[in-house]
Structures are given as C-alpha cells and as structure tokens.
Amino acid sequence: MARSFKGLSALLSYPDENLLAATGEIRDAFRAEAIIDAAPGSVMDRLLASFEEDDLFAAQERYVELFDKTRRLSLHLFEHVHGESRDRGQAMVDLAALYERGGLMLSANELPDYLPLFLEYLSTRPFDEAKALLGDTVDILTALEERLDQRRSPYVAVLTALIGIAGRKTAARAVEPVAEPELSDLAALDAEWEETAVTFGPGEALDGCSIDRLRMQVRAGRRDVRQARA
C-alpha cells in the first residue's frame, strides 16, 4: 500500500511539474492497490483530472488559495489541536523522533506535523501500523474534509480517502460556513500566520510508551477540532 500513501502525499504537496507529469501513475497506483476508489467519475478521479486539465500556474494558485491563506485548512496537524501553545513544541519533537526511529530523516526546514510528510512516513510502515496511526488523526482529517467540502474543492477526495483507509469517521455534524478574512497582500498574510516562538525543551526521550504519548498529544483531550480556530 506504500504507493497509495505516496500518491496521497504528492497530491497534498505544493504542485510542481513532477506532480502533473505523475498524475497518471498515481491513478494507476490507486487502482492497483485498491484501497482508494479512483474509478472513472469518482471524486478522486475528478481531482486527478483537474491536474491533467489545469496548467501548472492554475494548480499552484488553487493550492495557495486553499492551504496557505487560512489556518482552518492548514496541513500542519498540530495547528488544529495545539495552536500556538507550548505543547506543540514537544509534540513536534516526539513526532520527529518517531520518524527517525523509522528511518525517515527530516531536513532542517521540514516540520514533522506537515500532513504530506506524515503520509510519506506511513508509506514506509506496515499497513496495519500505518492505518492505526492514521486513525489517531481522524478528527483532524474529518474537520479538513468538511471545510474542503464547503468550498466544493476537489481536494476533498484526498481527505475522504484517508478517512476511508483509517476505517472510521467522527460523527457527522452540521458545520456553518465560516467567513474567513480576505488577505489581499503579503503583509496581511504574514500577520495572519505570525506566531510566538515555541520553546523546544529537552523533553522525554521516546521509549516504549512513545506511541501512546504521541496519540495523547494528537487527540489533545478529544476537543472538537472542527469548531476550533474559527
């Protein structure tokens, strides 16, 4: 199932020429591994077709409008459960250590809670382990799915696929459309994303309980992330 996780990771990454060229290969991987519905006419097939039909600039503009201009659609998992709190720093340290134990080394500019990177890590794990880890993020994935669906975005196909692989979904709940600020210039965008510094303390070394602790951090007391950071 590694190719499917890699394909989903690629689809949620900033589009480049390599992604547009690999769209057919990603579709073939989904259909071959059969854990994602990519049949003709499916929501996933429509997303893949949008990459084939759009030029690179249009694909990049669409991505930025969705994922770079509002925290409600942030692809950084801990943004939705920890926000700007100091707990986010330790959660980052734990997740990075989990990656390293699994053989995935991060570059200096990579944040470990970036969803495409998390999916890249899952592609290296046995399927049952990957499915369990994905299930621990299902509240966040459901929130993102609902918000993308409100915007009629074809990217909803990726979140729906991930929730399907996890094998469970949080209870459906009506979500009122949220008016988000229009960020008309780079200065406003920078102000929206400005955060106070997070201190990465010494922390506890990952041990046999590391997965449990990481799950506690992701779940963050089971608060409703769909209502958070409105």
GUGUTOR-968552 format. One record per atom (N, C-alpha, C): residue number from 1; x, y, z; residue in three letters. Coordinates in Angstrom, 3 decimals. Atoms other than C-alpha are relative to their C-alpha. Example, Ala and Ser with C-alpha at 12.3 -4.5 7.8 and 13.67 -1.06 7.14 Angstrom:
<nuses>
seba/c1/c2/c3/baza
1/0.890/-1.190/0.000/ALA
1/12.300/-4.500/7.800/ALA
1/0.900/1.200/0.000/ALA
2/-0.820/-1.190/-0.060/SER
2/13.670/-1.060/7.140/SER
2/-0.770/1.090/0.730/SER
</nuses>
This chain:
<nuses>
seba/c1/c2/c3/baza
1/0.806/-1.208/0.000/MET
1/0.000/0.000/0.000/MET
1/0.848/1.271/0.000/MET
2/-0.912/-1.135/-0.085/ALA
2/3.073/2.210/0.015/ALA
2/-0.236/1.006/-1.123/ALA
3/0.168/-0.911/1.142/ARG
3/2.378/3.630/-3.454/ARG
3/-1.222/0.894/0.190/ARG
4/1.203/-0.808/-0.224/SER
4/-1.089/4.810/-2.420/SER
4/0.285/1.130/0.983/SER
5/-0.340/-1.052/-0.956/PHE
5/0.235/6.682/0.617/PHE
5/0.914/1.042/-0.645/PHE
6/-0.871/-0.948/0.690/LYS
6/2.967/8.228/-1.529/LYS
6/-0.797/0.871/-0.967/LYS
7/0.832/-0.764/0.919/GLY
7/0.364/9.257/-4.089/GLY
7/-0.825/1.054/0.713/GLY
8/0.777/-0.961/-0.775/LEU
8/-1.827/10.916/-1.461/LEU
8/0.898/1.115/0.531/LEU
9/-0.954/-1.003/-0.452/SER
9/1.230/12.691/-0.060/SER
9/0.315/0.986/-1.122/SER
10/-0.316/-0.864/1.141/ALA
10/2.093/14.018/-3.518/ALA
10/-1.158/0.935/-0.331/ALA
11/1.162/-0.812/0.357/LEU
11/-1.452/15.259/-4.121/LEU
11/-0.216/1.156/0.971/LEU
12/0.169/-1.066/-0.987/LEU
12/-1.408/17.322/-0.909/LEU
12/1.219/0.915/0.081/LEU
13/-1.187/-0.855/0.022/SER
13/2.009/18.827/-1.660/SER
13/-0.190/1.122/-1.019/SER
14/0.069/-1.125/0.945/TYR
14/2.559/22.108/-3.483/TYR
14/0.272/-0.517/-1.410/TYR
15/-0.146/0.589/1.347/PRO
15/2.071/21.270/-7.172/PRO
15/1.248/0.486/-0.727/PRO
16/-1.099/-0.350/0.887/ASP
16/5.064/21.180/-9.463/ASP
16/-0.134/-0.824/-1.275/ASP
17/0.074/0.705/1.280/GLU
17/5.806/19.818/-12.914/GLU
17/0.044/-1.512/0.184/GLU
18/-0.088/1.446/-0.247/ASN
18/6.675/16.405/-11.486/ASN
18/-1.360/-0.583/0.382/ASN
19/1.321/0.485/-0.392/LEU
19/3.237/16.067/-9.900/LEU
19/-0.922/-0.092/-1.201/LEU
20/0.883/0.030/1.166/LEU
20/1.412/16.990/-13.085/LEU
20/0.373/-1.137/-0.937/LEU
21/-0.438/1.077/0.884/ALA
21/3.520/14.510/-15.028/ALA
21/-0.314/-1.375/0.577/ALA
22/0.188/1.299/-0.657/ALA
22/2.905/11.733/-12.472/ALA
22/-1.464/-0.326/0.272/ALA
23/1.414/0.203/-0.320/THR
23/-0.888/12.054/-12.310/THR
23/-0.511/-1.360/-0.461/THR
24/0.438/1.299/0.500/GLY
24/-1.490/9.006/-14.474/GLY
24/0.571/-1.151/0.804/GLY
25/-0.641/1.035/-0.813/GLU
25/0.970/6.947/-12.453/GLU
25/-0.673/-0.119/1.364/GLU
26/0.693/0.021/-1.286/ILE
26/-0.778/7.954/-9.216/ILE
26/-1.352/-0.687/-0.148/ILE
27/1.297/0.647/0.238/ARG
27/-4.141/6.927/-10.661/ARG
27/0.173/-1.514/-0.110/ARG
28/-0.254/1.438/0.173/ASP
28/-2.694/3.552/-11.696/ASP
28/0.313/-0.669/1.338/ASP
29/-0.341/0.562/-1.304/ALA
29/-1.278/3.004/-8.190/ALA
29/-1.246/-0.166/0.856/ALA
30/1.234/0.091/-0.780/PHE
30/-4.626/3.748/-6.557/PHE
30/-0.852/-1.181/-0.461/PHE
31/0.846/1.075/0.520/ARG
31/-6.440/1.342/-8.838/ARG
31/0.641/-1.371/0.224/ARG
32/-0.674/1.290/-0.184/ALA
32/-3.798/-1.388/-8.496/ALA
32/-0.073/-0.464/1.448/ALA
33/-0.001/0.391/-1.411/GLU
33/-3.674/-1.337/-4.690/GLU
33/-1.399/-0.063/0.592/GLU
34/1.437/0.172/-0.293/ALA
34/-7.460/-0.942/-4.471/ALA
34/-0.404/0.353/1.428/ALA
35/0.477/-0.486/-1.295/ILE
35/-7.643/0.847/-1.119/ILE
35/-0.613/1.388/-0.153/ILE
36/0.563/-1.317/0.294/ILE
36/-8.765/4.102/-2.760/ILE
36/-0.841/-0.125/-1.270/ILE
37/0.873/0.037/1.170/ASP
37/-11.668/4.496/-5.168/ASP
37/0.443/1.074/-0.991/ASP
38/-0.418/-0.919/1.057/ALA
38/-10.177/6.051/-8.301/ALA
38/-0.643/-0.400/-1.323/ALA
39/0.712/0.420/1.206/ALA
39/-12.698/4.610/-10.747/ALA
39/-0.422/1.227/-0.798/ALA
40/0.449/-1.139/0.807/PRO
40/-13.775/6.826/-13.661/PRO
40/-1.250/0.637/0.593/PRO
41/1.133/-0.729/-0.542/GLY
41/-16.121/9.509/-12.387/GLY
41/0.003/0.158/1.506/GLY
42/-0.078/-0.135/-1.459/SER
42/-15.136/9.125/-8.712/SER
42/0.572/1.370/0.360/SER
43/-0.529/-1.297/-0.414/VAL
43/-14.186/12.175/-6.663/VAL
43/1.518/0.040/-0.142/VAL
44/-1.446/0.040/0.169/MET
44/-10.565/11.052/-6.726/MET
44/0.379/0.138/-1.462/MET
45/-0.283/-0.106/1.427/ASP
45/-10.629/10.637/-10.480/ASP
45/-0.176/1.439/-0.486/ASP
46/0.216/-1.397/0.394/ARG
46/-12.005/14.171/-10.804/ARG
46/1.140/0.890/0.480/ARG
47/-1.149/-0.767/-0.460/LEU
47/-9.198/15.547/-8.654/LEU
47/1.201/-0.228/-0.909/LEU
48/-1.130/0.303/0.879/LEU
48/-6.595/13.764/-10.759/LEU
48/-0.182/0.642/-1.369/LEU
49/0.274/-0.620/1.303/ALA
49/-8.285/15.008/-13.929/ALA
49/0.244/1.505/0.043/ALA
50/-0.221/-1.443/-0.101/SER
50/-8.075/18.582/-12.618/SER
50/1.478/0.342/-0.164/SER
51/-1.427/-0.229/0.203/PHE
51/-4.284/18.280/-12.516/PHE
51/0.387/-0.189/-1.464/PHE
52/-0.288/0.243/1.416/GLU
52/-4.281/16.947/-16.055/GLU
52/-0.530/1.125/-0.884/GLU
53/0.635/-1.029/0.824/GLU
53/-6.514/19.766/-17.314/GLU
53/0.553/1.389/0.264/GLU
54/-0.515/-1.326/-0.353/ASP
54/-5.028/22.755/-15.450/ASP
54/1.457/0.141/-0.415/ASP
55/-1.437/-0.203/0.156/ASP
55/-1.722/24.344/-16.274/ASP
55/0.620/0.141/1.387/ASP
56/-0.697/0.013/-1.283/LEU
56/0.910/24.485/-13.545/LEU
56/-0.347/1.222/0.837/LEU
57/0.290/-1.219/-0.748/PHE
57/0.220/28.093/-12.593/PHE
57/-1.387/-0.070/0.637/PHE
58/1.355/0.099/-0.544/ALA
58/-3.505/27.435/-12.142/ALA
58/-0.047/-0.968/1.172/ALA
59/-0.031/0.982/-1.083/ALA
59/-2.807/24.369/-9.995/ALA
59/0.660/0.590/1.247/ALA
60/-0.693/-0.602/-1.133/GLN
60/-0.368/26.299/-7.800/GLN
60/-0.845/1.089/0.643/GLN
61/0.854/-1.065/-0.533/GLU
61/-2.745/29.243/-7.437/GLU
61/-1.146/-0.595/0.825/GLU
62/1.085/0.668/-0.718/ARG
62/-5.566/26.909/-6.392/ARG
62/0.490/-0.514/1.353/ARG
63/-0.573/0.543/-1.232/TYR
63/-3.319/25.275/-3.793/TYR
63/0.230/1.110/1.034/TYR
64/-0.301/-1.104/-0.908/VAL
64/-2.180/28.581/-2.285/VAL
64/-1.279/0.587/0.577/VAL
65/1.265/-0.565/-0.469/GLU
65/-5.743/29.922/-2.077/GLU
65/-0.629/-0.870/1.080/GLU
66/0.599/0.908/-0.978/LEU
66/-6.805/26.848/-0.127/LEU
66/0.830/-0.129/1.270/LEU
67/-0.773/0.478/-1.140/PHE
67/-3.954/25.862/2.122/PHE
67/0.955/1.017/0.619/PHE
68/-0.980/-0.950/-0.523/ASP
68/-1.738/28.903/2.555/ASP
68/-0.618/1.278/0.549/ASP
69/0.607/-1.275/-0.389/LYS
69/-4.262/31.616/3.358/LYS
69/-0.960/-0.104/1.172/LYS
70/0.834/0.118/-1.184/THR
70/-6.179/30.239/6.304/THR
70/0.489/-1.152/0.867/THR
71/-0.400/1.062/-0.914/ARG
71/-5.274/28.247/9.388/ARG
71/-1.035/-1.105/0.062/ARG
72/1.048/1.019/-0.069/ARG
72/-8.600/26.431/9.194/ARG
72/0.243/-1.135/-0.992/ARG
73/-0.346/1.046/0.960/LEU
73/-7.202/24.498/6.224/LEU
73/1.494/-0.328/0.054/LEU
74/-1.421/0.306/-0.124/SER
74/-3.652/24.196/7.491/SER
74/0.229/-1.502/-0.127/SER
75/-0.386/1.402/0.120/LEU
75/-1.983/20.931/6.537/LEU
75/1.000/-0.406/1.074/LEU
76/-0.833/0.345/-1.152/HIS
76/0.046/21.020/9.755/HIS
76/-0.923/-0.512/1.111/HIS
77/0.953/0.671/-0.880/LEU
77/-1.724/18.570/12.055/LEU
77/-0.122/0.667/1.361/LEU
78/0.047/-0.511/-1.359/PHE
78/-0.765/20.104/15.388/PHE
78/-0.557/1.423/0.064/PHE
79/0.643/-1.306/0.027/GLU
79/-2.051/23.515/14.303/GLU
79/-1.443/-0.100/0.484/GLU
80/1.418/0.153/-0.303/HIS
80/-5.542/22.126/14.811/HIS
80/-0.273/-0.476/1.422/HIS
81/0.216/0.478/-1.364/VAL
81/-5.004/20.692/18.293/VAL
81/0.801/0.772/1.041/VAL
82/-0.829/-0.727/-0.955/HIS
82/-2.254/22.750/19.888/HIS
82/0.079/1.493/-0.307/HIS
83/-0.085/-1.407/0.349/GLY
83/-2.386/26.045/18.008/GLY
83/1.387/0.549/0.276/GLY
84/-1.270/-0.649/-0.300/GLU
84/0.324/28.320/19.352/GLU
84/0.541/-0.382/1.381/GLU
85/-0.419/0.359/-1.354/SER
85/0.671/26.595/22.726/SER
85/1.371/-0.672/0.000/SER
86/-1.316/0.614/-0.137/ARG
86/3.973/25.283/24.027/ARG
86/-0.069/-1.516/-0.161/ARG
87/0.142/1.448/0.187/ASP
87/2.574/21.749/23.880/ASP
87/0.354/-0.415/-1.417/ASP
88/-0.287/0.323/1.398/ARG
88/3.024/21.919/20.127/ARG
88/1.485/-0.313/-0.198/ARG
89/-1.428/0.230/0.151/GLY
89/6.802/22.076/20.519/GLY
89/0.393/-1.416/0.372/GLY
90/-0.337/1.354/-0.422/GLN
90/7.047/18.819/22.473/GLN
90/-0.612/-1.034/-0.931/GLN
91/0.625/0.926/0.949/ALA
91/4.589/17.134/20.119/ALA
91/0.840/-0.111/-1.270/ALA
92/-0.882/0.009/1.171/MET
92/6.869/18.134/17.225/MET
92/1.234/-0.850/0.253/MET
93/-1.208/0.754/-0.341/VAL
93/9.909/16.709/18.995/VAL
93/-0.298/-1.499/-0.009/VAL
94/0.352/1.419/-0.071/ASP
94/8.139/13.401/19.660/ASP
94/-0.246/-0.585/-1.385/ASP
95/0.311/0.512/1.331/LEU
95/6.875/13.062/16.104/LEU
95/1.263/-0.119/-0.849/LEU
96/-1.266/0.067/0.734/ALA
96/10.293/13.855/14.612/ALA
96/0.821/-1.202/0.446/ALA
97/-0.738/1.151/-0.506/ALA
97/11.857/11.232/16.875/ALA
97/-0.611/-1.309/-0.489/ALA
98/0.667/1.188/0.533/LEU
98/9.254/8.691/15.756/LEU
98/0.431/-0.249/-1.449/LEU
99/-0.459/0.125/1.382/TYR
99/10.190/9.376/12.132/TYR
99/1.424/-0.547/-0.063/TYR
100/-1.413/0.405/0.038/GLU
100/13.882/8.982/12.856/GLU
100/0.154/-1.466/0.394/GLU
101/-0.050/1.412/-0.384/ARG
101/13.315/5.671/14.611/ARG
101/-0.443/-0.900/-1.144/ARG
102/0.467/0.767/1.149/GLY
102/11.506/4.521/11.480/GLY
102/0.861/0.163/-1.228/GLY
103/-0.936/-0.156/1.107/GLY
103/14.384/5.627/9.253/GLY
103/-0.279/1.179/-0.901/GLY
104/0.295/-1.175/0.815/LEU
104/12.852/8.840/7.893/LEU
104/0.667/1.212/0.641/LEU
105/-0.743/-1.129/-0.530/MET
105/15.282/11.709/8.418/MET
105/-0.535/1.290/-0.610/MET
106/0.554/-1.268/0.446/LEU
106/13.982/15.268/8.202/LEU
106/1.110/0.963/-0.392/LEU
107/-0.917/-1.087/0.319/SER
107/15.714/18.165/6.526/SER
107/-0.268/1.153/0.966/SER
108/0.066/-1.067/-1.003/ALA
108/16.275/21.343/8.504/ALA
108/-1.273/0.826/-0.097/ALA
109/1.154/-0.885/0.179/ASN
109/13.283/23.174/7.023/ASN
109/-1.337/-0.740/0.000/ASN
110/1.238/0.775/0.008/GLU
110/10.677/20.385/7.415/GLU
110/-0.621/-0.052/1.393/GLU
111/0.733/0.158/-1.252/LEU
111/8.040/20.476/10.145/LEU
111/-0.646/-1.379/0.002/LEU
112/0.433/1.400/0.013/PRO
112/7.165/16.921/11.183/PRO
112/-1.505/-0.199/-0.074/PRO
113/1.452/0.201/0.009/ASP
113/3.411/17.533/11.502/ASP
113/-0.654/0.375/-1.326/ASP
114/0.533/-0.306/1.330/TYR
114/3.028/18.507/7.832/TYR
114/-0.617/-1.272/-0.573/TYR
115/0.734/1.207/0.371/LEU
115/0.402/16.081/6.546/LEU
115/0.649/-0.778/-1.144/LEU
116/-0.679/0.790/1.037/PRO
116/2.186/15.142/3.279/PRO
116/1.228/-0.748/0.512/PRO
117/-1.164/0.681/-0.577/LEU
117/5.317/14.305/5.307/LEU
117/-0.445/-1.168/0.877/LEU
118/0.554/1.081/-0.818/PHE
118/3.257/12.252/7.772/PHE
118/-0.411/-1.180/-0.888/PHE
119/0.407/1.067/0.919/LEU
119/1.837/10.297/4.814/LEU
119/1.211/-0.678/-0.621/LEU
120/-1.241/0.592/0.503/GLU
120/5.339/9.784/3.451/GLU
120/0.550/-0.998/1.015/GLU
121/-0.441/0.926/-1.040/TYR
121/6.262/8.214/6.780/TYR
121/-0.895/-1.243/0.016/TYR
122/0.907/1.151/-0.009/LEU
122/3.161/5.999/6.715/LEU
122/0.286/-0.952/-1.152/LEU
123/-0.298/0.854/1.160/SER
123/4.225/4.726/3.295/SER
123/1.145/-0.969/0.283/SER
124/-1.134/0.863/-0.339/THR
124/7.280/3.160/4.977/THR
124/-0.359/-1.040/1.057/THR
125/0.384/0.869/-1.105/ARG
125/5.320/1.312/7.682/ARG
125/-0.896/-1.138/-0.476/ARG
126/0.979/1.046/0.308/PRO
126/3.388/-1.975/7.647/PRO
126/-1.407/0.587/0.000/PRO
127/1.306/-0.628/0.197/PHE
127/-0.199/-1.304/6.614/PHE
127/-0.797/0.109/1.294/PHE
128/0.773/-0.053/-1.244/ASP
128/-1.774/-2.170/9.976/ASP
128/0.492/1.117/0.911/ASP
129/-0.557/-1.086/-0.819/GLU
129/0.590/0.214/11.771/GLU
129/-0.368/1.353/-0.594/GLU
130/0.343/-1.260/0.665/ALA
130/0.002/2.943/9.194/ALA
130/-1.473/0.340/0.203/ALA
131/1.437/-0.224/-0.178/LYS
131/-3.753/2.513/9.469/LYS
131/-0.304/0.470/1.416/LYS
132/0.236/-0.388/-1.392/ALA
132/-3.633/2.785/13.274/ALA
132/0.453/1.439/0.257/ALA
133/-0.485/-1.364/-0.173/LEU
133/-1.521/5.961/13.198/LEU
133/-0.908/0.997/-0.711/LEU
134/0.916/-0.871/0.735/LEU
134/-3.809/7.463/10.570/LEU
134/-1.300/0.178/0.779/LEU
135/1.225/-0.080/-0.780/GLY
135/-6.789/6.644/12.760/GLY
135/0.093/0.982/1.149/GLY
136/-0.171/-0.938/-1.104/ASP
136/-5.321/8.767/15.546/ASP
136/-0.177/1.449/-0.437/ASP
137/0.165/-1.364/0.510/THR
137/-5.645/11.844/13.300/THR
137/-1.376/0.210/-0.625/THR
138/1.244/-0.022/0.771/VAL
138/-9.181/11.125/12.074/VAL
138/-0.868/1.209/0.343/VAL
139/0.773/-1.192/-0.333/ASP
139/-10.767/14.039/13.983/ASP
139/0.461/1.199/-0.834/ASP
140/-0.549/-1.092/0.799/ILE
140/-8.440/16.462/12.199/ILE
140/-0.358/-0.192/-1.464/ILE
141/0.303/0.277/1.399/LEU
141/-8.962/14.776/8.848/LEU
141/-1.465/0.275/-0.304/LEU
142/1.428/-0.241/0.205/THR
142/-12.743/14.949/9.262/THR
142/-0.293/1.496/-0.056/THR
143/0.183/-1.451/0.028/ALA
143/-12.556/18.664/10.050/ALA
143/0.443/0.577/-1.341/ALA
144/-0.492/-0.483/1.290/LEU
144/-10.456/19.297/6.934/LEU
144/-0.925/-0.426/-1.136/LEU
145/0.916/0.480/1.041/GLU
145/-12.796/17.164/4.818/GLU
145/-1.244/0.882/-0.064/GLU
146/1.211/-0.811/-0.023/GLU
146/-15.833/19.173/5.932/GLU
146/0.266/1.402/-0.543/GLU
147/-0.301/-1.366/0.440/ARG
147/-14.126/22.518/5.313/ARG
147/0.293/0.053/-1.494/ARG
148/-0.232/0.056/1.446/LEU
148/-12.960/21.489/1.846/LEU
148/-1.303/-0.239/-0.750/LEU
149/1.290/0.255/0.630/ASP
149/-16.426/20.187/1.050/ASP
149/-0.831/1.279/-0.072/ASP
150/0.708/-1.274/0.013/GLN
150/-17.892/23.572/1.997/GLN
150/0.442/0.863/-1.174/GLN
151/-0.547/-0.806/1.091/ARG
151/-15.642/25.121/-0.653/ARG
151/-0.142/-0.680/-1.358/ARG
152/0.162/0.784/1.238/ARG
152/-16.577/22.493/-3.267/ARG
152/1.356/-0.291/-0.641/ARG
153/-1.349/0.226/0.512/SER
153/-12.872/21.735/-3.570/SER
153/0.200/-1.463/-0.363/SER
154/-0.288/1.393/0.353/PRO
154/-11.784/18.592/-5.445/PRO
154/1.011/-0.648/0.941/PRO
155/-0.946/0.558/-0.962/TYR
155/-9.072/18.193/-2.776/TYR
155/-0.695/-0.804/1.090/TYR
156/0.723/0.784/-0.997/VAL
156/-11.801/16.764/-0.545/VAL
156/0.198/-1.495/-0.228/VAL
157/-0.191/1.416/0.329/ALA
157/-11.124/13.463/-2.343/ALA
157/1.143/-0.618/0.804/ALA
158/-1.145/0.541/-0.741/VAL
158/-7.774/13.070/-0.552/VAL
158/-0.383/-0.262/1.445/VAL
159/0.395/0.179/-1.401/LEU
159/-9.265/13.575/2.909/LEU
159/-1.005/-1.134/0.141/LEU
160/0.962/1.104/-0.033/THR
160/-12.159/11.241/2.140/THR
160/0.712/-1.337/-0.117/THR
161/-0.767/1.236/0.163/ALA
161/-9.668/8.599/1.008/ALA
161/0.734/-0.364/1.281/ALA
162/-0.741/0.264/-1.235/LEU
162/-7.581/8.949/4.172/LEU
162/-0.926/-0.484/1.112/LEU
163/0.969/0.426/-1.011/ILE
163/-10.639/8.665/6.415/ILE
163/-0.471/-1.417/-0.292/ILE
164/0.396/1.352/0.374/GLY
164/-11.691/5.584/4.476/GLY
164/1.053/-1.033/0.360/GLY
165/-1.082/0.923/-0.363/ILE
165/-8.288/3.954/4.985/ILE
165/0.051/-0.185/1.512/ILE
166/-0.018/0.089/-1.466/ALA
166/-8.404/4.769/8.701/ALA
166/-1.110/-0.907/0.509/ALA
167/1.064/0.931/-0.360/GLY
167/-11.657/2.844/8.835/GLY
167/-1.012/0.538/0.973/GLY
168/1.004/-0.577/-0.880/ARG
168/-13.577/5.235/10.993/ARG
168/-0.072/1.492/-0.251/ARG
169/0.219/-1.429/0.200/LYS
169/-15.019/8.714/10.922/LYS
169/-0.744/0.539/1.198/LYS
170/0.729/-0.594/-1.105/THR
170/-16.139/11.042/13.664/THR
170/-1.418/0.304/-0.436/THR
171/1.409/-0.204/0.317/ALA
171/-19.859/11.627/13.874/ALA
171/-0.193/1.265/-0.818/ALA
172/0.276/-1.149/0.853/ALA
172/-21.139/13.917/11.162/ALA
172/-0.729/1.065/0.814/ALA
173/0.620/-1.101/-0.708/ARG
173/-22.180/17.334/12.427/ARG
173/-0.088/1.180/-0.941/ARG
174/0.165/-1.163/0.870/ALA
174/-23.582/20.355/10.680/ALA
174/1.035/1.052/0.361/ALA
175/-0.999/-1.039/-0.224/VAL
175/-20.899/22.994/10.263/VAL
175/-0.418/1.225/-0.786/VAL
176/0.401/-1.221/0.679/GLU
176/-21.919/26.536/9.498/GLU
176/1.152/0.534/-0.839/GLU
177/-1.068/-0.609/0.795/PRO
177/-19.974/28.169/6.653/PRO
177/0.649/1.131/0.791/PRO
178/-0.746/-0.983/-0.777/VAL
178/-17.273/30.318/8.199/VAL
178/0.569/1.052/-0.924/VAL
179/-0.566/-1.092/0.783/ALA
179/-16.431/33.705/6.791/ALA
179/1.443/0.191/0.417/ALA
180/-1.418/-0.131/-0.303/GLU
180/-12.671/33.981/6.559/GLU
180/0.514/1.324/-0.541/GLU
181/-0.500/-1.296/0.438/PRO
181/-10.675/37.183/6.239/PRO
181/0.645/-0.101/-1.372/PRO
182/-0.665/-0.054/1.297/GLU
182/-9.583/38.164/2.757/GLU
182/1.369/0.619/0.209/GLU
183/-1.368/-0.478/-0.170/LEU
183/-5.830/38.522/2.741/LEU
183/0.468/0.542/-1.340/LEU
184/-0.211/-0.612/1.305/SER
184/-5.135/40.994/-0.020/SER
184/1.454/0.247/-0.322/SER
185/-1.396/-0.240/0.294/ASP
185/-1.412/41.354/0.324/ASP
185/0.881/-0.847/0.901/ASP
186/-0.923/0.853/-0.737/LEU
186/1.663/39.624/1.642/LEU
186/0.148/0.428/1.448/LEU
187/-0.122/-0.465/-1.378/ALA
187/1.842/41.818/4.742/ALA
187/-1.132/-0.556/0.857/ALA
188/1.132/0.552/-0.741/ALA
188/-1.637/40.706/5.784/ALA
188/0.170/-1.493/0.196/ALA
189/-0.229/1.441/-0.107/LEU
189/-0.730/37.087/5.061/LEU
189/1.027/-0.302/1.083/LEU
190/-1.012/0.205/-1.036/ASP
190/2.379/37.363/7.219/ASP
190/-0.589/0.232/1.387/ASP
191/0.594/-0.285/-1.299/ALA
191/0.370/38.904/10.041/ALA
191/-0.918/-1.116/0.447/ALA
192/0.916/1.094/-0.329/GLU
192/-2.211/36.110/9.883/GLU
192/0.751/-1.201/0.527/GLU
193/-0.743/1.204/-0.374/TRP
193/0.473/33.456/10.228/TRP
193/1.052/0.249/1.074/TRP
194/-1.038/-0.285/-0.996/GLU
194/2.725/35.235/12.754/GLU
194/-0.306/-0.744/1.291/GLU
195/0.165/0.751/-1.230/GLU
195/3.264/33.093/15.833/GLU
195/1.091/0.359/0.982/GLU
196/-1.037/-0.166/-1.011/THR
196/5.072/33.479/19.103/THR
196/0.943/-1.187/-0.058/THR
197/-0.995/1.066/0.063/ALA
197/8.233/31.452/19.444/ALA
197/-0.418/-1.165/0.884/ALA
198/0.279/1.208/-0.769/VAL
198/7.795/27.886/20.623/VAL
198/1.319/-0.544/0.513/VAL
199/-1.226/0.527/-0.592/THR
199/10.408/26.594/23.037/THR
199/0.007/-1.512/-0.089/THR
200/-0.166/1.445/0.084/PHE
200/11.601/23.084/22.272/PHE
200/0.864/-0.419/1.178/PHE
201/-0.727/0.384/-1.197/GLY
201/12.538/21.875/25.719/GLY
201/0.702/-1.320/-0.171/GLY
202/-0.758/1.243/0.105/PRO
202/14.682/18.873/26.489/PRO
202/-0.887/-1.195/-0.244/PRO
203/0.943/1.070/0.291/GLY
203/11.628/16.614/26.539/GLY
203/0.454/-1.344/0.510/GLY
204/-0.282/1.369/-0.418/GLU
204/11.490/12.941/27.344/GLU
204/0.370/-0.806/-1.222/GLU
205/-0.385/0.828/1.139/ALA
205/13.296/10.535/25.043/ALA
205/-1.111/-0.981/-0.322/ALA
206/1.018/0.969/0.402/LEU
206/10.974/8.328/23.054/LEU
206/0.378/-1.380/0.510/LEU
207/-0.246/1.335/-0.504/ASP
207/10.600/4.913/24.620/ASP
207/-1.180/-0.873/-0.385/ASP
208/1.072/0.914/0.344/GLY
208/8.131/2.054/24.626/GLY
208/-1.364/0.623/0.067/GLY
209/1.293/-0.650/-0.139/CYS
209/5.315/4.450/25.561/CYS
209/-0.151/1.171/-0.966/CYS
210/0.002/-1.190/0.839/SER
210/6.118/6.975/22.846/SER
210/-1.244/0.099/-0.867/SER
211/1.174/-0.039/0.849/ILE
211/3.228/6.000/20.569/ILE
211/-1.214/0.456/0.808/ILE
212/1.132/-0.399/-0.831/ASP
212/0.741/6.347/23.422/ASP
212/0.042/1.487/0.312/ASP
213/-0.101/-1.413/-0.316/ARG
213/2.077/9.748/24.369/ARG
213/-0.296/0.849/-1.233/ARG
214/0.259/-0.741/1.220/LEU
214/2.011/10.924/20.763/LEU
214/-1.497/0.022/-0.300/LEU
215/1.447/0.036/0.225/ARG
215/-1.586/9.779/20.457/ARG
215/-0.729/0.950/0.936/ARG
216/0.623/-0.926/-0.936/MET
216/-2.492/11.745/23.560/MET
216/0.164/1.435/-0.479/MET
217/-0.243/-1.365/0.469/GLN
217/-0.909/14.840/22.063/GLN
217/-0.864/0.325/-1.213/GLN
218/0.807/-0.235/1.201/VAL
218/-2.704/14.442/18.739/VAL
218/-1.462/0.165/0.367/VAL
219/1.411/-0.063/-0.378/ARG
219/-6.048/13.835/20.393/ARG
219/-0.310/1.231/0.837/ARG
220/0.115/-1.262/-0.739/ALA
220/-5.468/16.808/22.714/ALA
220/-1.292/0.093/0.791/ALA
221/1.176/-0.030/-0.852/GLY
221/-8.180/15.912/25.144/GLY
221/-1.293/-0.215/-0.736/GLY
222/1.189/0.291/0.787/ARG
222/-10.595/14.985/22.360/ARG
222/-0.904/1.218/-0.182/ARG
223/0.843/-1.141/0.275/ARG
223/-11.755/18.547/21.880/ARG
223/-0.389/-0.008/-1.461/ARG
224/0.535/0.019/1.356/ASP
224/-13.769/19.178/18.737/ASP
224/0.803/0.930/-0.890/ASP
225/-0.871/-0.831/0.824/VAL
225/-11.185/20.386/16.247/VAL
225/-0.783/0.692/-1.103/VAL
226/0.781/-0.643/1.049/ARG
226/-13.928/21.190/13.748/ARG
226/-0.554/1.342/0.429/ARG
227/0.481/-1.271/-0.504/GLN
227/-15.052/24.026/15.995/GLN
227/1.163/0.903/0.451/GLN
228/-1.162/-0.757/-0.471/ALA
228/-11.515/25.145/16.832/ALA
228/0.490/0.955/-1.063/ALA
229/-0.674/-0.976/0.862/ARG
229/-9.693/28.128/15.346/ARG
229/-0.917/0.521/-1.073/ARG
230/0.956/-0.563/0.961/ALA
230/-12.812/29.518/13.684/ALA
230/0.435/1.395/-0.429/ALA
</nuses>
